[in-house]
Amino acid sequence: MKMKIAVIKGDGIGPEIVTEAMKVLDKAASVYGHEIEYRQVLMGGASIDAYGVPLTEETIAICKDSDAVLMGSIGGDTNTSPWYKLEPSKRPEAGLLGIRKALNLFANLRPAYLYKVLSDACPLKTEIAQKGFDMLIMRELTGGLYFGDRKTITENGIKKAIDTLEYTEEEIRRIAIKAFEIAGKRRKKVISVDKANVLDSSRLWRSVVNEVSKDYPDIELEHMLVDNCAMQLVKDPSQFDVVLTENMFGDILSDEASMITGSIGMLSSASLNDTKFGLYEPSHGSAPDIAGKNIANPIATILSAAMMLRYTFDLDKEADSIEKAVSDVLDEGFRTGDIYTEGTKKLSCSEMGSEIAGRIG
């Protein structure tokens, strides 16, 4: 297979971690007989420095003409970087919002996986952490409260803020379909999270998800109220496989899930549209304080590349090989500084990438 991948290395540690992900992808392609064409473009602070804007039409066009986008972290130090003296529409993060809109990326996937050898880093009780967990939170990304009408008015001398939460049945249906399709590649269970005991939007959400589930009889569906879900994530995270939810709930729950893994440097993510196209990036930030020092953890970006092989290219075997290589390296005691403990071997960013690539095939 020939894969055409747009690469946005990004800012801060972005170039370092994306370089290692490309190293791992190249090794997987070599072992399994694939060809990769990379086309590098700029976005975020790097684009501001080069072109004066965080996202150019050329970058959008090249991304649209690719099968997928592999991206590093975007942004810099908000206190010291000149990028943050610009108006909000010209700051690095505006590029991220712009590309999501341009590529119609409505489904955000954030896995949360606890490696047994890193269970000591999990803040949960030992007996809970030792059970482990492997979940994927699928968040609707372009609707709901964050994108509804909003205004602040004054009534009788008192200020009043109004935010509108809207969802159409089609917006719900397309994210539900993605959730069931991806559950089919995992453990075949979807937990749909809402607040149907209070909100009309959630009642519609639940109704549409039930309709979609009829087309996937082999996938188990469970509904869970969002407050209960928040409790269950810290009580027994092992019960979750695919968690499907709307924009704001997903924003909150995915951060909670990332915290119980012990290290955000391990967490991948993907944003998909209604085709196989996706944008793949680490969940963590650009860490400008350690940029250029070759000490960043590239695993989240490497695992994002594995997600790309699985969800855009349907190369499950190749994705499995990368994920196993990551697990093997950790089992053998190799660590970057953020997850280093006494008795393990500390590696640089590039060394970690090489160790993982070396175990593929």
N, C-alpha and C positions, 0 to 999 in steps of 0.2 A: 504494500500500500504506500502511496505517496501522500504525505501530510504537508499541508501548507499552513504554517503557523506564524501569525504576527507576534512579535516580541516587543513588549514595552518594559524595559529594564527598570524604569522609574527613578526614584530619588533615594538618598541615604544609602542604606545597605542593599537596596533593590538590585543594582548591577551585580553585586557579589553573589547574592542568593539565586538570581535568575541564571547566572553563568553556570552554577553548579547543577541546577535543574536541567539545563540544556546538555550538560555533560552526561547526566544520567539518561536523558531521552535518547541521546546519540548512541549510547551503549545498548539500550533496549532495541533501538532501530537496527543496529548492526547484528545483534544476536538473532532477532526474529525476522530479518529480511525486509525491513521497511526503509523508505526514503523520506527525509524531512527537508523541506525548504523553509528556512527562517527568513522573515523580513522584519528588520528592526525599525521601529518608529519611536517617536518621543511623545510623552504626555506628562502632565504635572509640572513640577518645578523645572525639570530639564527642558521641557517645551517652552516654558516662560523665558528661560535664559536664552534659548535659541531663536524663538519666534515672537516672544512678547505675549503669548496666550497659552493657557494650559492644555488646549486641545485644538489641533488644526483639522481642516477639512481633509487634508492629505492623509493624516493618521486614521481618520474615520473611514476613508475610502479603502485604504489598504487593509484595515481590520475587516471590513465588510467583504472584501475579496479573498479572505482567508477562511480556512476551516475552523480555526479557533484562535484565541488570543492567550498568550502566556504573559503574565504581568507581575512585576515586583511591587514593592510598596511605594506609595505616593505621598509627597509632602515633606515638610521639614520642621525645624524648631519654630513654633509659633511665636516665641518671645524674641528671637534674634534674627530670623530669616527675613530678608527684604521682601520675599514673596508675600508675607502677611501684612505688608504695608499697602498692598494693592486692595482695590475694592473686592468684595467677596466673589463676584462673578469672574474675576481674573486670578484667583488663588488656585493652588494646585488641586485641591479637592473638587473644585468646579469641573475640572477635566474628567474626574471619575464619574460625577453625576451626568455630565454631558455624554460620555461614551455609553453609559448604561441606557440612556434614553435613545441615542442614535442606533444602538444595536438591539433595542427592544428586549433588554435582559430583565425578565420579570420574575425569574425563579432563582433564589439564592440558596445554595447548599453549603452548610457548614458541618462537617463531620466533627464529632468529639469522641476520641478513642483513648483509652487508658492502657498504655503498655504495662505489663506486669512488672517489668524491671524498674519502672518509674512510679510504682504505686505509692512509694513513700512521699512523693511530692504532692499527692492528692490530699486536699484539706479535709476530706471526709474521714469518718471513723475507719480504723484499719480493717474491720470485718466487712465493711461496705466496699472499700477500695480493692481489697483482695479478690472480690468477685469479678472485678473488671467491668467495662462497659464499652459498647461500640454503637453509637447512635449517629444519625444524620438529621439535622434540623433543616427543613425546607421552608423558607420564609418567602411569602409573596412580597415582591420588591417595589412595585410601581403603583400600588393602590392604597386604599385605607386612609387612616387619619393623617399620615404625613403628606398626602397628595390632595386632600380635600380642601374645600374653600375654608379660609380662615380670616378672621377680622377681630378688631378690638373696637368697641363702641362705648359711648357714655350714655347711660340712662339714669335720669333723675340725679345727675351729679356723681354717679358711681360707674367706674370703668367695668366693662364686661367683655371677656374674651370668648370667642366662639370658634371652635374647630369642628369641621364636619367629617364624619367617617362614612365613606361610601364604598360599596363594592357592587359590581354587576355580576350576574350569574356566569357570564362568559369569563370574566377575570378569575373567578373562583374555579370554574371548570378546568381552565388550562393549567393552573398550578396543581390541581388535584390529579389530573392525568399524569403530569410529571412525577408526582409523588408515588403513584401506584406503579408506574413504569420502573422507577428506580428501586422501589421495594422489591420488585421482581428480581433484581440483580443482587439483593441482599437476603434478609431473613424473612421476607414476605409478610411484614406487619407494618401497618400505618396507624399511628395515633394522631387523630385530627384534634387540634386544640382550639377552643373557642370560648366564648362567654354567652352561650345560647340561653342561659337562664335570665339574662338581662337585656342583651342587645339584639335588635332586629337584624343587623348585619351578620351577627353570628348565627342566628337562626337560618338565614338564607345560606350562609356558609355550610352549615351542617346538612341542610337539605340537598344542596348541590353535590357535596362530597358523597352522600349516600347514593345519589343517582349514578355518579361516576363509578362507585365501587361495584355496581352490578355488572360492569364490563370486565371486572377483574376478580372472578370468583375464587381464585387461588390465593388472593391476598386478604389477610385478616385485617378488619377495620375496627378500631375502637375510638370512641369520642371521649375527650377529657376536658374539663373546664380549666382555664388557664391558671387559676390560683392553685388548684389541686396539682396541676402539672409542675408548677414551681416547687411545690413541696415534694413531689415524687422524685424530682431530679436529684435532690439531696438525700432522700430516704432510700431509694433503690433505683439508681440510674441504669442498672442492667436490664430493666424491663423494656427499655425503649429501643426501637429500631429506626424507623423513619417517623419523624415528628413533622406534621404538616400544619402550618398556621399562617395567620395574616401578618401584615407588615409590622405593626408595633409589638404584638406579642412575640413575634419571631426575633425582633431586635433585642428584646429583654432576655428571652429564654436562651438564645444562642450565646449571649455573654455569660449567663449563668453556667451553661454547659461547658464553655471554654475554661472557666475558672476551676472546675472540678477535675480537669485533666492535669493540672499542676504546672503546665507551661504553655503559654500561647504561642511560643516558638515552634510548636509541633503541629499547629492547626492549619489545615488547608481550607480552601473554599472555592466555590464555582458559582457563576451566574449564567443562567441559560435562557435562550429564547424559545420560540415554539418550533424550532428545527433542532438539529443536533449541535448547532453552533453554541459555543460557550466561551466565557472569559474566566480564566483560572488564575488565582492569586492567593498569597498567604493571608491569613486573618490578622496578622500582626502589623504594626506600623513600620515606618522607615528608619527608626532608631538612629537619628543623625549623630548622636553622641558616639556611636561606635563605627560609623561609616568609614570605609577604607582601611580598617584595621584587620580585616580577614579573621574576625572572631565571631561573626554572626552565625546563627543556626539556620542552615538552608533546608532543614527537613520539611517545614511547612510548604515551601515552594516545590520541593521535590514531590511531595505527596499531592500537591495541586496538579503537577504534571501527570501523575498517575491517574488522577480523576479525569483529566482531559482524555487520556487514552481510553478510559472505561466509558465515559458518557458521550463524548463526541465521536470517537472512532470505533466504539464497540470492540476494543481490543482488551478483553478481560484478562486473558492470560498474561499479556505484557504488563498490565496494571498490577496484577497479582505479583509478578516478579519484582517490581519496584517496591511494593509494600512489604514483601517478604525480605528484601534486601535491607530495608530500613530496620525492620524488626531484628534481623540477624546482627546487624552492626550494634544495635543497642544491647542485645543479649550478650554480645561479646565484650561489653564494657566500654565502648567508645562513646565519648560525649563532647559536645561543644560547651563553652563556658557557662551558658545559662542553665544547663542541666547537670553540670559536673558535681560529683560528690567524691569524697575521699575513697580511694581504692579503685576508681575508674580512670580511664586514660583520656586526657583532654586533647581535643583536636581543633585545628583551625577550621574555618568555613570551607576552604578548598580541600583540605584533607578529608573532611567528612563527606563531601561530594564524591571524592575519589574512592573512599572506602565503600560507599553505597554502590557506585557504578561497578566496582570490581566484583561485586557479589551477584550481579545479574548474569544469568546464563549458566 
